Structures are given as C-alpha cells and as structure tokens.
Amino acid sequence: MQFSDTMTAKITATLTGTTNRITFDGTTADTPTPENAKAQIDKILDIVGKSVTTNKMTRTITQEAS
C-alpha cells in the first residue's frame, strides 16, 4: 500500500477587502502558483461580485492510501 496524490486540493484564501477567509475544495491540485488558484476561484466568485487575494493563501493536498 502507498499514498497517491489526488487530483484536487483545498484552497483557503481571504476575500478581497475583508479579513474573512473562504475555503474551496476541489481546485486543481497541480495548480503551480497562487495566482492560478486565484484565477480559478475568482471565476466562481465573480457570479456574486467577489474575489480573493493571494496574500496568506494556503493549499492543502490530501493523499489517499491505495
């Protein structure tokens, strides 16, 4: 048995203009930069007129035993 990478990651970021943090499960795990993660999240948040910042953004990748 070994750990294998999943295809998605959890990104936690701050909403622009606030101190509120928001978490998105299911972002692409191989996103190489915070700017790319921001672009993915902002596409979704644009529906409600919001965006996130990359300042103190975190990415959590979970590995599963297989």
Short mmCIF file of the C-alpha atoms (twelve columns), coordinates in Angstrom:
data_MODEL
# 
_entry.id   MODEL 
# 
loop_
_atom_site.group_PDB 
_atom_site.id 
_atom_site.type_symbol 
_atom_site.label_atom_id 
_atom_site.label_alt_id 
_atom_site.label_comp_id 
_atom_site.label_asym_id 
_atom_site.label_seq_id 
_atom_site.Cartn_x 
_atom_site.Cartn_y 
_atom_site.Cartn_z 
_atom_site.pdbx_PDB_model_num 
ATOM 1  C CA . MET A 1  0.000   0.000  0.000   1 
ATOM 2  C CA . GLN A 2  1.205   3.520  -0.712  1 
ATOM 3  C CA . PHE A 3  -0.046  7.109  -0.691  1 
ATOM 4  C CA . SER A 4  -1.140  8.534  -4.006  1 
ATOM 5  C CA . ASP A 5  -1.896  12.127 -4.954  1 
ATOM 6  C CA . THR A 6  -5.493  13.137 -5.562  1 
ATOM 7  C CA . MET A 7  -6.466  15.336 -8.497  1 
ATOM 8  C CA . THR A 8  -7.863  18.121 -6.312  1 
ATOM 9  C CA . ALA A 9  -6.757  20.328 -3.447  1 
ATOM 10 C CA . LYS A 10 -8.347  22.594 -0.860  1 
ATOM 11 C CA . ILE A 11 -7.504  26.319 -1.178  1 
ATOM 12 C CA . THR A 12 -8.091  28.765 1.671   1 
ATOM 13 C CA . ALA A 13 -7.936  32.454 0.804   1 
ATOM 14 C CA . THR A 14 -9.078  35.849 2.074   1 
ATOM 15 C CA . LEU A 15 -11.962 37.628 0.381   1 
ATOM 16 C CA . THR A 16 -10.724 40.868 -1.191  1 
ATOM 17 C CA . GLY A 17 -11.316 43.909 1.021   1 
ATOM 18 C CA . THR A 18 -12.133 41.847 4.134   1 
ATOM 19 C CA . THR A 19 -10.482 39.686 6.758   1 
ATOM 20 C CA . ASN A 20 -12.919 36.843 6.023   1 
ATOM 21 C CA . ARG A 21 -11.348 33.579 4.858   1 
ATOM 22 C CA . ILE A 22 -13.070 31.199 2.482   1 
ATOM 23 C CA . THR A 23 -12.213 27.596 1.611   1 
ATOM 24 C CA . PHE A 24 -12.721 25.903 -1.747  1 
ATOM 25 C CA . ASP A 25 -12.470 22.132 -2.053  1 
ATOM 26 C CA . GLY A 26 -11.938 20.658 -5.477  1 
ATOM 27 C CA . THR A 27 -9.477  23.063 -7.077  1 
ATOM 28 C CA . THR A 28 -6.894  21.555 -9.404  1 
ATOM 29 C CA . ALA A 29 -4.083  20.035 -7.293  1 
ATOM 30 C CA . ASP A 30 -1.360  20.744 -9.822  1 
ATOM 31 C CA . THR A 31 -2.046  24.496 -9.929  1 
ATOM 32 C CA . PRO A 32 1.543   25.768 -9.883  1 
ATOM 33 C CA . THR A 33 1.014   29.256 -8.447  1 
ATOM 34 C CA . PRO A 34 -1.279  31.135 -6.073  1 
ATOM 35 C CA . GLU A 35 -2.182  33.398 -8.998  1 
ATOM 36 C CA . ASN A 36 -3.513  30.395 -10.947 1 
ATOM 37 C CA . ALA A 37 -5.538  29.245 -7.921  1 
ATOM 38 C CA . LYS A 38 -6.894  32.793 -7.523  1 
ATOM 39 C CA . ALA A 39 -7.970  32.826 -11.176 1 
ATOM 40 C CA . GLN A 40 -9.893  29.539 -10.718 1 
ATOM 41 C CA . ILE A 41 -11.635 30.753 -7.562  1 
ATOM 42 C CA . ASP A 42 -12.381 34.229 -8.919  1 
ATOM 43 C CA . LYS A 43 -14.250 32.702 -11.879 1 
ATOM 44 C CA . ILE A 44 -16.712 31.175 -9.419  1 
ATOM 45 C CA . LEU A 45 -16.905 34.179 -7.084  1 
ATOM 46 C CA . ASP A 46 -17.460 36.585 -9.980  1 
ATOM 47 C CA . ILE A 47 -21.067 35.353 -10.053 1 
ATOM 48 C CA . VAL A 48 -21.650 37.210 -6.766  1 
ATOM 49 C CA . GLY A 49 -19.213 40.066 -7.411  1 
ATOM 50 C CA . LYS A 50 -16.454 38.823 -5.079  1 
ATOM 51 C CA . SER A 51 -12.793 37.855 -5.421  1 
ATOM 52 C CA . VAL A 52 -9.919  36.605 -3.269  1 
ATOM 53 C CA . THR A 53 -6.359  37.726 -2.618  1 
ATOM 54 C CA . THR A 54 -3.235  35.587 -2.786  1 
ATOM 55 C CA . ASN A 55 -1.899  37.051 0.470   1 
ATOM 56 C CA . LYS A 56 -1.553  34.181 3.005   1 
ATOM 57 C CA . MET A 57 -3.375  31.788 0.645   1 
ATOM 58 C CA . THR A 58 -2.902  28.131 1.586   1 
ATOM 59 C CA . ARG A 59 -3.195  24.939 -0.483  1 
ATOM 60 C CA . THR A 60 -3.864  21.602 1.191   1 
ATOM 61 C CA . ILE A 61 -3.353  18.455 -0.869  1 
ATOM 62 C CA . THR A 62 -4.645  15.208 0.604   1 
ATOM 63 C CA . GLN A 63 -3.086  11.880 -0.252  1 
ATOM 64 C CA . GLU A 64 -5.052  8.658  -0.065  1 
ATOM 65 C CA . ALA A 65 -3.714  5.226  0.712   1 
ATOM 66 C CA . SER A 66 -4.203  2.771  -2.117  1 
# 
